[in-house]
Amino acid sequence: MGNIDEFIAEWQGSSDEVYSEHIDFFINKLTYNYEDCIAIMKEVRTKLNYRALNDSKLMIRIQCGHSKKIQDWGQQFWQLVDASLTPPELFIGKGDSFKSCVSSRQIDYSKQIENIENYVVFYPIEGGFVRCLDLIEKEVPDV
C-alpha cells in the first residue's frame, strides 16, 4: 500500500483542514469492498500514530448510488457498498470534522471492527439524493 506518507504530508500542508483522496491513490484495484476500506484506514492510522498525530481523525465515504427519496436500508445495503463503481474516498481531519447535518443513521455490519462506526448518509442533489456509507473512526480517549 503506497502513497500514505504523501497523503499525510499533503494534509499537514493544507493547514490541518479536511483533506481527501480516492483510495485508488493507495491501492490499485478495479473494485473495492468494505474490508479494503478498513485495511486502508488501519494502515493510515498506524502511520499517523507513528508520527504522533493521534488527534487526527479518519473517514471513508463509499458512494452507493442515487435515490429519489431517503430510504430505510437494512442488510441489503451492504450489497450496494461492495458493488460501488466509484472508488471510495478517504478523508483526514481533526476533531468533529466529519459531523454531518444531512440525514444519516448508524448501521451495523457483521464484519464490523471495534473503533469504526458506519453511517448510511443521504446527500441532496437535484432530483433526489446520493446514498453513501461513511466509515468514521470513533473518538478514542487519551490513555
C-alpha positions in Angstrom: 0.0 0.0 0.0 1.7 3.2 -1.1 1.4 7.0 -1.0 0.3 7.1 2.6 3.2 9.3 3.7 2.5 11.6 0.7 -1.2 11.8 1.7 -0.3 12.7 5.3 2.2 15.3 4.2 -0.4 16.9 1.8 -2.9 17.1 4.7 -0.4 18.7 7.0 0.5 21.2 4.3 -3.2 22.2 4.0 -3.2 23.8 7.5 -4.6 20.6 9.0 -8.1 21.1 7.4 -10.0 18.2 6.0 -8.2 16.6 3.1 -9.2 13.7 0.9 -8.1 11.3 -1.8 -9.9 8.4 -3.5 -8.5 5.1 -2.2 -7.2 4.1 -5.7 -4.4 6.6 -4.8 -3.3 4.0 -2.2 -4.1 0.6 -3.8 -4.8 -0.1 -7.5 -7.8 -2.4 -7.9 -10.8 -2.4 -10.2 -13.3 -2.7 -7.3 -13.2 -2.0 -3.6 -15.2 -3.5 -0.7 -15.7 -2.8 2.9 -12.7 -4.8 4.0 -10.4 -2.9 1.6 -11.5 0.4 3.2 -10.9 -0.9 6.7 -7.4 -2.1 5.7 -6.5 1.3 4.4 -7.9 3.1 7.5 -5.8 0.8 9.7 -2.6 1.4 7.7 -3.1 5.2 7.7 -3.9 5.2 11.4 -0.7 3.3 12.1 1.4 5.9 10.2 -0.4 8.8 11.9 0.2 7.3 15.4 3.9 6.7 14.5 4.1 10.5 13.7 2.3 11.3 17.0 -0.7 12.7 15.1 -3.1 11.0 17.4 -5.6 13.9 17.4 -6.3 13.3 13.7 -9.5 11.5 12.6 -10.2 9.4 9.5 -13.4 8.8 7.5 -14.1 6.8 4.3 -17.1 7.6 2.2 -18.4 4.9 -0.2 -20.9 6.1 -2.8 -23.8 3.6 -3.1 -25.9 5.1 -5.9 -28.8 7.6 -6.1 -32.3 7.6 -5.0 -35.3 9.9 -5.4 -36.1 9.8 -1.7 -34.4 8.9 1.6 -34.9 5.1 2.1 -34.6 2.9 5.1 -31.9 0.3 4.3 -31.2 -2.9 6.1 -28.7 -5.7 5.4 -29.3 -5.4 1.6 -27.5 -2.1 1.8 -24.1 -4.0 2.1 -24.6 -5.3 -1.4 -24.6 -1.7 -2.7 -21.5 -0.9 -0.7 -19.5 -3.7 -2.3 -20.9 -3.0 -5.8 -19.9 0.6 -5.9 -18.2 1.7 -9.1 -16.8 4.9 -7.7 -13.6 4.4 -5.7 -14.3 5.2 -2.0 -12.8 8.5 -0.7 -10.5 8.7 2.4 -10.8 11.9 4.4 -8.5 13.1 7.2 -9.2 15.9 9.6 -9.3 16.8 13.3 -12.0 16.8 16.0 -15.6 17.0 14.7 -14.5 17.4 11.1 -17.0 14.8 9.9 -20.1 15.6 11.8 -22.9 15.8 9.3 -26.1 17.7 9.3 -27.6 15.7 6.5 -29.9 12.7 7.0 -28.0 9.8 8.4 -28.4 6.8 10.6 -25.9 4.3 12.1 -25.9 0.8 10.7 -24.0 -2.3 12.0 -22.1 -4.8 9.8 -21.3 -8.4 10.6 -17.6 -7.7 10.0 -17.5 -4.5 12.0 -14.4 -3.6 13.9 -14.4 -2.0 17.3 -13.2 1.6 16.6 -15.3 2.3 13.4 -18.9 3.5 13.2 -20.9 3.0 10.0 -23.4 5.6 8.9 -25.9 5.5 5.9 -26.0 9.1 4.7 -28.1 10.8 2.1 -26.7 14.0 0.4 -29.3 16.1 -1.5 -28.7 16.6 -5.2 -31.0 17.7 -8.0 -33.8 15.1 -8.4 -33.1 13.2 -5.2 -30.2 12.1 -3.1 -26.7 10.5 -3.3 -26.7 7.5 -0.9 -23.3 6.9 0.9 -21.8 4.8 3.6 -19.5 6.8 5.9 -17.0 4.8 7.9 -15.9 7.1 10.8 -13.3 6.5 13.5 -14.7 6.7 17.0 -13.2 9.1 19.4 -10.5 7.2 21.4 -9.9 8.7 24.9 -6.3 9.6 25.7 -4.7 7.0 28.0 
